[in-house]
């Protein structure tokens, strides 16, 4: 089954969508009360009309270039003990007029991406995520947040739902030798319904304060 998984390498003669301006309007509302957070957004935009695809398999830009995205999230922060914080959040995203070039992002370390899953792992038009993280008590040279993330994404190509699970770690660790500190932003893929997209991704940055 095709599930929107990005192909390795290039397709001979593949025609990319036409270049041009993309216009976008975004509205967003958020509410915060005693550690509870609620957020909702709506995006409406348009991009150049045209065709894309492999020779003999050309398809038009969805909805003549008109697209919409909307979604929201609910979250809560709670202090479990001095310096130890729990954060939990659920997010849902969807839209219309989407295709593989403006689909919802499933993998990656930023935004709605899932840690430990490769970017563009799936071309999705609906994405629901749940995240839970712990911020550990910090010290003079330690600041670390670890988390577990789960996502359910619907493929643009076949309408099937796929599940993904990842773990994340971010913050600052004690330095060594010449380095004052080590900054980490790391994701590890734990489970995926799509073969070959689990990964260990992220970065380590070694810092020296003068």
C-alpha positions as CSV (number, residue, x, y, z in Angstrom):
1,X,0.0,0.0,0.0
2,X,1.2,3.5,-0.7
3,X,1.2,5.6,2.4
4,X,2.8,8.9,1.3
5,X,6.3,7.8,2.3
6,X,8.9,10.0,0.6
7,X,11.0,8.1,-1.9
8,X,14.7,7.8,-1.8
9,X,16.5,9.5,-4.6
10,X,14.9,11.3,-7.5
11,X,12.2,10.3,-10.0
12,X,13.4,10.9,-13.6
13,X,11.6,13.7,-15.2
14,X,9.5,14.6,-12.0
15,X,7.8,18.0,-12.4
16,X,7.7,20.1,-9.3
17,X,4.8,22.5,-8.5
18,X,5.1,25.9,-10.1
19,X,7.0,28.6,-8.3
20,X,5.3,31.8,-7.1
21,X,3.9,33.6,-4.1
22,X,2.0,31.8,-1.4
23,X,-0.5,34.1,0.4
24,X,-1.7,33.1,3.9
25,X,-3.9,34.5,6.6
26,X,-3.7,33.1,10.1
27,X,-5.9,33.7,13.2
28,X,-5.0,32.3,16.6
29,X,-6.6,32.4,20.1
30,X,-5.1,31.1,23.4
31,X,-6.2,30.9,27.0
32,X,-4.1,30.3,30.2
33,X,-5.4,29.6,33.7
34,X,-3.5,28.2,36.6
35,X,-1.3,25.9,34.5
36,X,-4.0,24.9,32.0
37,X,-3.6,26.1,28.4
38,X,-6.0,26.0,25.5
39,X,-5.1,27.1,21.9
40,X,-6.9,27.2,18.6
41,X,-5.9,28.4,15.2
42,X,-7.2,28.8,11.6
43,X,-5.1,29.3,8.4
44,X,-6.4,30.1,5.0
45,X,-4.2,30.7,2.0
46,X,-3.5,30.2,-1.7
47,X,-0.5,29.2,-3.8
48,X,0.2,29.1,-7.5
49,X,-2.0,26.8,-9.7
50,X,-0.5,24.2,-11.9
51,X,0.5,20.5,-12.2
52,X,3.1,18.3,-10.6
53,X,4.2,14.6,-10.7
54,X,6.1,12.1,-12.7
55,X,5.7,11.9,-16.5
56,X,2.4,10.2,-17.3
57,X,1.1,10.7,-13.7
58,X,0.7,14.5,-13.5
59,X,-1.9,15.8,-11.1
60,X,-3.2,19.3,-10.5
61,X,-2.5,21.3,-7.4
62,X,-5.4,20.6,-5.0
63,X,-8.4,23.0,-4.9
64,X,-6.7,25.2,-7.5
65,X,-4.1,26.3,-4.9
66,X,-6.6,27.2,-2.2
67,X,-5.9,25.5,1.2
68,X,-7.0,25.6,4.8
69,X,-5.6,24.4,8.1
70,X,-7.1,24.4,11.5
71,X,-6.6,22.8,14.9
72,X,-6.1,23.2,18.6
73,X,-4.4,21.9,21.7
74,X,-5.1,21.4,25.4
75,X,-2.3,21.2,27.9
76,X,-1.5,21.4,31.6
77,X,1.6,22.0,33.7
78,X,1.9,20.7,37.3
79,X,4.7,20.9,39.9
80,X,5.1,17.4,41.4
81,X,7.9,18.4,43.8
82,X,10.3,21.3,44.1
83,X,11.9,21.7,40.7
84,X,10.1,18.7,39.2
85,X,7.4,19.7,36.6
86,X,5.0,17.6,34.6
87,X,3.7,18.8,31.2
88,X,0.9,17.0,29.3
89,X,-0.6,18.1,26.0
90,X,-2.9,16.8,23.3
91,X,-3.1,18.4,19.8
92,X,-5.2,17.9,16.8
93,X,-4.5,19.3,13.3
94,X,-6.3,18.9,10.0
95,X,-7.0,20.8,6.8
96,X,-8.2,20.8,3.2
97,X,-6.5,21.4,-0.2
98,X,-3.4,19.6,1.0
99,X,-1.0,17.5,-1.0
100,X,2.5,16.0,-0.5
101,X,4.1,19.5,-0.7
102,X,2.1,21.2,2.0
103,X,0.9,18.2,4.1
104,X,1.0,18.2,7.8
105,X,4.5,17.4,9.2
106,X,4.7,14.1,11.1
107,X,8.4,13.7,11.8
108,X,11.1,16.0,13.1
109,X,12.0,17.8,16.3
110,X,10.1,21.1,15.9
111,X,6.6,22.3,15.8
112,X,4.1,19.4,15.5
113,X,6.8,17.0,14.4
114,X,7.3,13.8,16.4
115,X,10.8,13.2,17.9
116,X,12.7,10.2,16.6
117,X,10.6,10.0,13.3
118,X,12.2,11.1,10.1
119,X,10.9,14.4,8.5
120,X,8.3,13.8,5.8
121,X,7.8,10.3,7.0
122,X,4.2,10.5,5.9
123,X,2.1,12.9,3.8
124,X,-0.8,13.5,6.2
125,X,-4.0,15.5,6.2
126,X,-5.0,14.8,9.8
127,X,-2.7,14.5,12.8
128,X,-3.4,13.9,16.5
129,X,-0.6,13.9,19.0
130,X,-0.3,13.4,22.7
131,X,2.8,14.4,24.7
132,X,4.0,14.0,28.2
133,X,7.2,15.4,29.6
134,X,9.1,15.8,32.8
135,X,11.3,18.8,33.6
136,X,13.9,17.5,36.1
137,X,15.2,19.6,39.0
138,X,17.9,21.9,37.6
139,X,21.3,22.7,39.0
140,X,24.1,25.0,38.2
141,X,25.0,23.0,35.1
142,X,22.0,20.8,34.6
143,X,18.7,21.6,32.9
144,X,16.9,18.6,31.3
145,X,13.4,17.7,30.0
146,X,12.5,14.2,28.9
147,X,9.3,13.2,27.2
148,X,7.3,10.6,25.5
149,X,5.2,11.3,22.4
150,X,2.5,9.5,20.5
151,X,0.9,10.4,17.1
152,X,-1.9,9.1,14.9
153,X,-1.7,10.4,11.3
154,X,-4.0,9.8,8.4
155,X,-2.3,9.3,5.0
156,X,-3.3,11.6,2.1
157,X,-2.7,8.8,-0.3
158,X,-4.9,6.0,1.0
159,X,-6.9,7.4,4.0
160,X,-5.4,4.9,6.4
161,X,-4.3,5.8,10.0
162,X,-0.7,5.2,11.1
163,X,0.7,5.3,14.6
164,X,4.1,6.6,15.7
165,X,5.8,6.8,19.1
166,X,9.0,8.7,20.0
167,X,11.0,9.8,23.0
168,X,12.8,13.1,23.4
169,X,15.4,14.8,25.6
170,X,16.4,18.4,25.6
171,X,18.3,20.8,27.8
172,X,21.8,21.4,29.1
173,X,24.2,18.9,30.5
174,X,27.4,19.4,32.5
175,X,30.4,20.2,30.4
176,X,33.8,18.4,30.3
177,X,37.3,19.4,29.6
178,X,37.5,22.7,27.7
179,X,33.7,22.9,27.3
180,X,31.5,24.6,29.9
181,X,28.2,22.9,28.9
182,X,26.6,20.5,26.4
183,X,23.3,21.4,24.9
184,X,21.1,18.5,23.7
185,X,18.0,18.2,21.6
186,X,17.5,14.5,20.8
187,X,14.7,12.3,19.6
188,X,14.6,8.5,19.5
189,X,11.9,6.6,17.5
190,X,10.3,3.8,19.5
191,X,7.5,2.5,17.3
192,X,6.1,3.1,13.8
193,X,3.5,1.6,11.5
194,X,5.5,2.9,8.5
195,X,8.7,0.8,8.0
196,X,12.0,2.6,7.9
197,X,11.2,5.9,9.4
198,X,12.3,5.4,13.0
199,X,15.5,7.2,13.7
200,X,17.8,8.8,16.3
201,X,17.9,12.5,15.3
202,X,18.8,15.8,16.9
203,X,21.9,17.5,17.8
204,X,24.5,18.0,20.5
205,X,26.1,21.4,20.9
206,X,29.2,21.9,23.0
207,X,29.5,25.3,24.5
208,X,32.4,27.3,25.9
209,X,31.6,30.4,28.0
210,X,34.4,32.9,28.1
